[in-house]
């Protein structure tokens, strides 16, 4: 509960900083660094049991030598790092701090590369992805940071660097492989016909859902097949929660934001050259949730990983509204909606029950 209160307090403090950003001048950088430091410490020192995954992480950290039965579900990198850190301490928080430093540090660098703002992307980040990745899915936290870094290089046609970053991300979580489609996308301007084609993928994904067409998971997919089987088994036993509702209010709200941004495509693309690529990745997030609904674990994992792109993407709403303070408040308000769904991940609820 205390951690939740701290996160909410930092959320509103960062929102105030976003409103005052243009007046902060040379103080923006040290405040930004200090904010990142506080969030790293908060995630790295959180109480074991606060989130659903921390107890499993601690057990694996302490029993890395006898974790052979877990190696199919947990990347070798976590076991390897556990073996190193156990030489120094048996407190798993040491490893938590490392993952928080990497995950948050990479994202904070990416925010400065993908947007012109210092604090507004942090507001969006704190609403959901901080709780999900830095507090819970710490391996995916590093992966999502590398993903955001790779977006810039993919858009700038530096594909070798982008491929290297995603390859490095597989070291932390094998699900990085689902990001391979990004290498076939660009950030070139899209004429209206192409925009509509991408937008049409969303209703098509619902059509596929209604027709009951699914991709069979009986095949052995290299590296991630065993992981998906492990997640699915956990879902069936009740040890892993996975729930997909394609008419979930939050999902429909997310789709509405996509179409809002699409409407202002020409306005935003002039302000952010990475916008076209981010929109394509956003479509991948929305459609994967619907198309893969037959396997809830996979649908959630793929959707939420691609949805990391919404952190820098939602900031672009700023360019569609005036006055500027009102534009910032709208982004904060949208983020607050997501915050209600992010807080239960760390055992805190806000004003209404998130479903």
Protein Blocks (a to p, Z undefined) as FASTA:
>chain_A
ZZmmmmmmmmmmmmmmmmmmmmnmmmmmmmmmmmmmmmmmmmmmgcehkamklmmmmmmm
mmmmmmmmmmmmpcfklmmmmmmmmmmoccfklmmmmmmmmmmmmmmmmmmmmpcbfklm
mmmmmmmmmmmmmmmmmmlmmmmmmmmmmmmmmmnopaklmmmmmmmmmmmomklmmmmm
mmmpcfbdcdfklmmmmmmmmmmmmmmmmnopacdfkbccehjlmmmmmmmmmmmnopac
cdddfkbfklmmmmmmmmmmmmmmmmmmmmomklmmmmmmmmmmmmmmmmmmmmmmlmmm
mmmmmmmmmmmmmmmmmmmpccfklmmmmmmmmmmmmmmmmmmmnopacfbccZZ
